[in-house]
Amino acid sequence: VAALGRFGLLAALVLALYALVASWLGARTRRPELVTSAARAVWMTAALEALAAGVLATALLRRDYSFAYVVRQTSDAQATWYNLASFWGGMEGSLLLWALILSGYSLAVIRSLALERPRLLPGVVAVCAAVSAFFLFMLTRVASPFVAVPFPPADGRGMNPLLLNPWMAIHPPTLYLGFVGMTVPFALVVAALADGAVEEAGVLFARRWMLWAWYCLTMGLIFGAKWSYVVLGWGGYWAWDPVENAALMPWLVATAFLHSVMIQERRAMLGRWTVLLVILAFGLSIFGTFLTRSGVLSSIHSFTQSPLGAYFLGFLALAMLAAFGLVAWRWEALRTPSQLDAVVSRESAFLVNNVVFLTTAFAVFLGTVFPVVSEVLTGRRVNVGPPFFDHIISPLALLLLLLMGVGPLLAWRRASLASLRSSLHVPAAVGVLLGLGLLAAGMRAPGAVLAFALCGFVCGTIVLEFVRGIHVQQAHRAGGVAAALWTLVAGNRRRYGGYVVHLGILLIFAGITGSSVFSTQRVATLRPGDAAQVGPYRVRFDGLSQTTRHGALIVTAHLRALAGAHDLGPLDASRSLFLRSSDSTTDVALRSTAANDLYVILAGWTGEGEATLRLLVNPLVMWIWAGGVVLTAGAVIAMLPERRPAKLLIQEPAPAWIPEGP
Amino acid sequence: VTPALMIVLAAAVAAWVLAPLLGSAGRGVFRRGLPADPHDARPVAKHDWAGPVLDGGATRQDASGEA
């Protein structure tokens, strides 16, 4: 059966290479049948990858230890659900998932281009096929998931125990959807540059694909933070780990793009800039993969380390060289006619926003690669810790927050200071009152007061925007507030969906501020019956117990949380020791409320039944997860297709050119 | 079984992918050919960000006093 998987990948590689050559030839010689044949090859590439994925998934579920990958990733003791999740738990499987997702995206974009923008089809097929071919080359020549074991063992080794968590099962696929999704906008832009249809064609069409990729990347980051919070047992959710940074960088650039593309759309400005952002976002997504796989930086993700890094670096260099070469070739054609009309305008707010996003991405990049650069230059590896990132990123994040509040109040082209002042009254009052209220309540951290005041200001702006919009709707047609709100949002989903996304970001920002500035912790060694106070909570230790499950020895500290006279119920903090691999994982005791999280880690124990506990109170962490939910709602609103037909810029629509799919 | 299956699969895939190149039957899969004029497939739709455009680039929201 492994041979069938190997055949599937090899045939898919041949087809991807064929699609690349056929689409390129088809575009050059203007022979549509060649491009149709190339599009069919992409369909078949996807089908053969699905066949290979099916073979691997079946082997994992059946625990077929004749596959080396199955031996490494599963064991008899491992739950079936995790055997399936182990598909992306290791290097080879995660590469196959990457290739499979890319094929899914390729098919979707081919389908939509054939209807809407046929001229870009050959270029997009070529780029998607080239990226597919690279991953299939890795899967067939460098990291095959179908390597056979000559003498199959009776049992497998099982996945890294840290990965045995539901959040970890969902975090990688979501992140991959985001990372791989960056390929589509890149392909569209490269196709537009190659074709010469550079004015708006590629970039504006790329927006909706980038929005989807951005959303997936955001959720991937949030799921990863949740996994880090509940499994790694260090009390936090973000550690400025190189691989976390690797996902944050394309996210920052993609966010900058989603804002700058609005200026291009509305005001025909920043043509070159937006194209460069799309290329940069794709490059950073591959760079992130390189960081995860290469092992050049020590990271929590070191379980995926391998010698694959050099291939990724080579591919990245080639892709960037080609893309930037195309930009240089079309540099004059990319010039957009409009200029900035006034300093005080929405365009300039977006421009500053873009500069800040890029500066933030550059700071993260610098901090991430600094150990490697310092080692190359001085022979000594100098690590840059979280304080560097906190000091650099915090002021930039506050500046972005301010822009998030001011931007929507500014008019396009030119905003008068008088109208800006009148618009600022209410949101500024909300922000100032919130700040003063927090100071009066005893909050003494100036950075946090400023951050919360800015959150209040931005929230005031967003509410004001909705209220004004509802008033305009009610002036046009009679009806209640709910009906007006519905019409308002339905009539302009991108704008109001964007505001809801901003609300989600605000919640996340407030949660990060609260938990990073006001977290309290203590370490206590307790005998059964003893209690320790942390923040508003008293935690009583009731004793230890020991069990074995799925090949792990689990030691559990039974606790009871109390707040004053209130009994908040039992809590269990445990540690699992995996007998076979000598790994250990932590299951924290967690009690979450909107105000704070009580978070208890079992740090150690003695034979006499004493337990050493690390107790933390992390304020507002739940706001981060709630922000993810609100952000999802906003993204859904913004991504839903507009109901009214889009206006035509030209009278004759492009001819439909539909290669038949299966 | 596997080698035979692979040969049949490879043949079927190759036939389907190459069909458009094999004579006029293959060309029939297009509703229309590639646009000949580089200008006839320019963007057909412009999605606006802030509502319908009135005169001078102002929007309905702009006219109502909003940004």
Interface residues (C-beta under 8 A of the other chain):
Chain A: V1 A3 L4 F7 A11 L15 Y18 R30 P32 E33 L34 V35 T36 S37 R40 A41 M44 A47 L48 E116 R117 P118 R119 D195 G196 A197 E199 E200 A201 L204 F205 M262 E265 R266 R267 R346 P408 L409 L410 A411 W412 R413 A415 S419 S423 E465 R468 G469 H471 V472 A475 G491 N492 R494 R495 E642 A646 K647 L648 L649 I650 E652 P653 A654 P655 A656 W657 I658 P659 E660 P662
Chain B: T2 P3 L5 M6 L9 A10 V13 W16 V17 L18 A19 P20 L21 G26 R27 V29 F30 R31 R32 G33 L34 P35 A36 P38 D40 A41 R42 P43 V44 A45 K46 H47 D48 W49 A50 G51 G57 T59 R60 Q61 D62 S64 G65 E66 A67
